[in-house]
């Protein structure tokens, strides 16, 4: 049969995500400072913190979501010095530790 393609002998190349590879090389403690400015917003900050308290439960997952919401609320707190990059890298570090089963000593 003409036009039929038999690709059973072709091995598929594994897909790699260059962003994931680059992200793996980033030291989470060396997060770059963000140029983004977040205006002080007491109402938004308090709403995020209230939601964090509502979702915080007994499971480690709910505690992680609550911690993330609380960290995001820090963006709107004039007394806190953080950036979206720092929050992302910190949360990624926490998730990596969880995936590994805890901090290895």
N, C-alpha and C positions, 0 to 999 in steps of 0.2 A: 504494500500500500504506500503510495506516495503521499508525502506531507505529514505522515504520522511521526511523532517524536517519541522516542523511548528514552526517558531520562532515569531509568531505574539504576543505571550504573553511575550516575552523577551524585557525588556526595555534596550535601548542602554545607555551605560555609556557615559557621556559627556567627550570628549577628553580634556585633559589639557596639556598645553605646559610648562614643568618645566622651560625652559629657560625664557619664558615670565614671569612666576611667580617670578623667581630670579631677573630678570631685573626690575620688579616693586618695588623690595625692595632696589634697588641701589639709593643712593642719588646722583643726577646728579652733584652736586657741589663738591662731593668728588671723582671725577674721578681719577683712579689710573694713575700714571705716566707711560708712555710707554717706553719700552726699545728700541723701534725701532728708528733708526737714519734716518733722512731724509736729504739728501745732499742739500745744497743750489742750487737751479736751477732757475735762474732768468727768463729763457725763459718759462719754464713750469708755473711758478708763474704768469707771465704776460698773458700767454695764458688763464689760468683759470680765471683770473680777467677780461679779455676781453670777454670771454664767459658769465661770470656773468653779465656784463653790457649789453650784447646782449639779454639775456633771461629775464632780469628784465623788467617787464611791470607794468601795473596798478593792476593786480590781486594779491591777497595775496599769491597765490600759486607760481606765478612767482617770487615774491619778496623772498619767502622762498627758492626756488631753487637757486636764485642768492646769497643769504646769505650763503647757504651751500657751494657753489662753492668758494666763497670768503674765507670762513673759511678753506676749504681744501687747498687753495693757501697759507695760512699762514704756512702750514707744510714746505714749501720750502723757507720761508723768514727767514733769519738769525736773524732778529730783533724781531721775534715773538716766543713765548714759548707756544706751544700747542702740543697735541697728538691726534691720531685718536680716542682714547677713550673719550677724552674731547669733541671733535667735535661731536661724536655720542651722547653722553649724553646731550650736549647742544641742539642739534637739536631735540632729543627725547623730551626734556622738552618743547621746543617751540611747537612741534606738539601736545603734551598733553594739553597745554594751549589752543591751537586753537580748539582742539576737545571738550574742556569744554566750549567753547564759550567766552574765554577771562579770564583775571586774575580776580579772585573774591576778592573783597576788603571787 
